Amino acid sequence: MSGLKIRVNSEIGKLRAVIMQPPGKGIERCTPLNIGSFAWDAVPSPGKAAEEHRKWVETVRSFGAGVLVFEDLLREIFALPGVREDVLPSILETERPCVTAQTLEVLREYLLGMSPRDMVDRLFFGMTKDELNRETGEVSLHDLADRRDEWCLFPMTNVLYSRDSAAVLGEGVVFGRMLNRDRMKEPACVKALFKHHPLLKDTGFKTWYGSAEGDDRPVEGGNIHCYSPNVFVVGVNERTHPESIERIARRTMESGHITDVLALLFENPRLGPQDSIGLTVHVDMFLNMIDHDAFLFFPYIEKKITVLHITRGRGDRLRITRENSLFGAIRKVLKLSSLRIVKVGGSESEAVAFAEQRAGSGGNTFTLEPGKVCIWDRNTGTIRALEKAGINVVPVEADELVKGGGGPRCSTMPLWRDDL
């Protein structure tokens, strides 16, 4: 893909380039006993999930966007001289708290002995301590005796949701820092792509978060939304901390064009002891910009949202004021006279809307161009509401993909959109 740019100045500009990733071999590890720790709602069928994703990629490409496949990019850089030796220690660093130094060294040596294709598959599939010991015989006794944790290489079971490990904001990148163990290796992989891949390394991108000393608090791309060249919206919760947001706000205001940030502080209730996701894990699960003046919204969460408006203060300080209304604040920072609000579930009952929101990721859409959105096809009430509002809907089959608790936006990492 020649002439690739790193530039996303809105959620809705015509899509030109995006990174996507099939579910990967990690989901083969899902069982009824461990899906909670892997953050899946139900055990997926790997073959069917892969086929659904293949069709999803074809859909995006059919509208003229270039799709870069995450695992292919990884294999390509791992085939370059010296890259695996340079990158692998940072990828494996997230396992250091869970295994001894000896086992980690044995794991590194084992992975370096693989072909680039097999190494990527193994990173996704993961490895238990017993599996590594059968291959090498050198796992430490301490790790073999510790039955509380079977993994020396935790599977990457949610790599499908490529949005979260990095987000392009303007002409810069926010490299994520993930909260859950199954996702912690992803940002190191993405940083390696931007450092080494010929398509990405010379694009002149800035780094807003993830490389400087002290960039060690959680932040995930599902919480970051670019509404205009001057405005971004971000969720504040367990997966995106206030300290991370303040650093991103300062850097984008000093080096970019950002003037206003809306930080949405919201409750993140878990629906029960087995619910590893919660209702409102990321902003894109309940609020998405779908046209110049249109937003898809799950209305039953509105009273639980506190809107904090961040602007520049004196010196390097940030000024923060509380807004009384979510959409009043959005209308103000975007300088719009009115907004169109499309409700998840449309005119259906709250129970139906909740089912689409929680089981179908109904609030999560991906915009191909202004007024043209992709949504999982099971969300029939929401689709009718979108069409009634004049939105062009592209339904996507995702009976297996939806089991991971994410939607079309979650499974796409835009690199380049046209300016509006």
Buried (B, 14 or more C-beta within 10 A) or exposed (E): EEEBBBBBBBBBBBBBBBBBBBBBBBBBBBEEEBBBBBBBBBBBBBEBBBBBBEEBBEBBEEEEBBBBBBBEBBBBBBEBEEBBEBBBEBBBEBBEEBBBEBBBBBBBEBBEEBEBBEBBBBBBBBBBBEBBBEBBEBBBEEBEEBEEEBBBBBBBBBBBBBBBBBBBBBBBBBBBBBBBBBBBBBBBBBBBBBBBBEBBEEBEBBBBBBEEEEBEBBBBBBBBBBBBBBBBBBBBBEBBBEBBBBBBBBBBBEEBEBBBBBBBBBEBEEEEEEBBBBBBBBBBBBBBBBBBBBBBBBBBBBEBBEBBBBBBEEEEEBEBEEBEEBBEBBBBBBEEEEBBBBBBBBEBEEEBBBBBBBBBBBBBBBBBBBBBBBBBBBBBBBBBBBEEBEBBBBBBBBBBBBBBBBBBBBBBBBBBBBEE
